[in-house]
Amino acid sequence: MSGTPHSFGGDWTADKLERVANYLRAYATIMKKQQFRYAYIDAFAGTGYRTLRRDDEPGQLMFPELVEAESQRFLEGSARQALQVQPRFHKYIFIEKDENRFKELRELRTAFPEVARDIVLVNDEANSYLQDMCDNKNWERHRAVLFLDPYGMEVEWQTIEAIARTQAIDLWLLFPLGIAVNRLLRRDGNIDPAVRNALNRFFGAEDWYETFYQTTTRIGLFGPETQRHKVGDFDTIADYMIRRLRTVFAGVAENPLPLFNSRNNPLYLLCFAVGNPRGAKVAVKIAQDILKR
Ligand SMILES: C[S@@+](CC[C@H](N)C(=O)[O-])C[C@H]1O[C@@H](n2cnc3c(N)ncnc32)[C@H](O)[C@@H]1O
């Protein structure tokens, strides 16, 4: 994607949010009939609005004509969309690290007075907050849908593991397929140690290297020569991530949705995983239907 990620996201952003909102509706409809207390958790919440302004030009709209042309709802971010889902959730937890965006997020309580006292606003780093919440909260009578909508590789594998361990959370995860991972996987396989470590931490494994690169040896002028080349394409990377999720979750949707930019490059992959073994089958079925194009 060219330009800054704060700029107007295009259709794929609306598509992503719509699908997650569809799941929230289905989820709340089913959970309403059960005994659990259930929350919506948005760990990369933003401001509540899909940001139209560029961060380097505060206050300046990139596409002012779109603000007029599109309905307000179209421009609402994940937090505002979730707050409008009916049936409602018992609790809404919004996490945002950036102080300025967090200030804007506070306005949600004024904008949604009927649920204001059930909105929890957290100005913190998502990974540490989530790991603590997952490991130290008693999940027996609690359930949640968690939306992880980062720009890039901000979600640590340790966080994914902690989420799965609760066996109480349904996860929607935006995997940075083209925007980060594929770009870091250089064609020649000479990956800087710092990048390698970052990918190891991100995937929680090291076998990605053998999966995405093939080594061939041939006899050259000065003896055997080893050559590496990239075999990992968008599909291989997506499959690998789904396999990684399957190692910790009870169920994972098998049709994650690639989100393409206007030049038809896949930026992200919208993935779904569920931690509770008893609810997994139904949850995955609903998510897979929602993910179908
Ligand atoms: C893609 S935006 C989220 C957009 C939002 N879901 C929406 O639909 O409007 C990512 C947000 O995550 C925040 N963020 C980035 N790293 C974070 C972290 N480690 N912990 C918490 N928030 C973070 C950014 O400040 C940004 O507001």
The ligand as an SDF file (V2000), in Angstrom:
LIG
                    3D

 27 29  0  0  0  0  0  0  0  0999 V2000
   -5.0130    0.1150   12.0770 C   0  0  0  0  0  0  0  0  0  0  0  0
   -5.2130    1.1750   13.4380 S   0  0  0  0  0  0  0  0  0  0  0  0
   -6.6960    0.5760   14.1560 C   0  0  0  0  0  0  0  0  0  0  0  0
   -7.9180    1.0150   13.4410 C   0  0  0  0  0  0  0  0  0  0  0  0
   -9.1980    0.6710   14.1600 C   0  0  0  0  0  0  0  0  0  0  0  0
   -9.3450   -0.7550   14.4280 N   0  0  0  0  0  0  0  0  0  0  0  0
  -10.3760    1.1860   13.3390 C   0  0  0  0  0  0  0  0  0  0  0  0
  -11.0620    0.3970   12.7120 O   0  0  0  0  0  0  0  0  0  0  0  0
  -10.5770    2.3970   13.3760 O   0  0  0  0  0  0  0  0  0  0  0  0
   -4.0320    0.6080   14.6240 C   0  0  0  0  0  0  0  0  0  0  0  0
   -4.0540    1.3440   15.9520 C   0  0  0  0  0  0  0  0  0  0  0  0
   -3.2650    0.6290   16.9000 O   0  0  0  0  0  0  0  0  0  0  0  0
   -2.5080    1.5420   17.6850 C   0  0  0  0  0  0  0  0  0  0  0  0
   -1.3480    0.7860   18.1460 N   0  0  0  0  0  0  0  0  0  0  0  0
   -0.2100    0.5000   17.4700 C   0  0  0  0  0  0  0  0  0  0  0  0
    0.6040   -0.2800   18.2180 N   0  0  0  0  0  0  0  0  0  0  0  0
   -0.0550   -0.5140   19.3820 C   0  0  0  0  0  0  0  0  0  0  0  0
    0.2540   -1.2720   20.5310 C   0  0  0  0  0  0  0  0  0  0  0  0
    1.3980   -1.9590   20.6220 N   0  0  0  0  0  0  0  0  0  0  0  0
   -0.6310   -1.3070   21.5380 N   0  0  0  0  0  0  0  0  0  0  0  0
   -1.8000   -0.6200   21.4460 C   0  0  0  0  0  0  0  0  0  0  0  0
   -2.1520    0.1200   20.3810 N   0  0  0  0  0  0  0  0  0  0  0  0
   -1.2920    0.1750   19.3500 C   0  0  0  0  0  0  0  0  0  0  0  0
   -2.1890    2.6660   16.7460 C   0  0  0  0  0  0  0  0  0  0  0  0
   -1.9460    3.8660   17.4770 O   0  0  0  0  0  0  0  0  0  0  0  0
   -3.4640    2.7440   15.9060 C   0  0  0  0  0  0  0  0  0  0  0  0
   -4.3820    3.6440   16.4530 O   0  0  0  0  0  0  0  0  0  0  0  0
  1  2  1  0
  2  3  1  0
  2 10  1  0
  3  4  1  0
  4  5  1  0
  5  6  1  0
  5  7  1  0
  7  8  2  0
  7  9  1  0
 10 11  1  0
 11 12  1  0
 11 26  1  0
 12 13  1  0
 13 14  1  0
 13 24  1  0
 14 15  1  0
 14 23  1  0
 15 16  2  0
 16 17  1  0
 17 18  1  0
 17 23  2  0
 18 19  1  0
 18 20  2  0
 20 21  1  0
 21 22  2  0
 22 23  1  0
 24 25  1  0
 24 26  1  0
 26 27  1  0
M  CHG  2   2   1   9  -1
M  END
$$$$
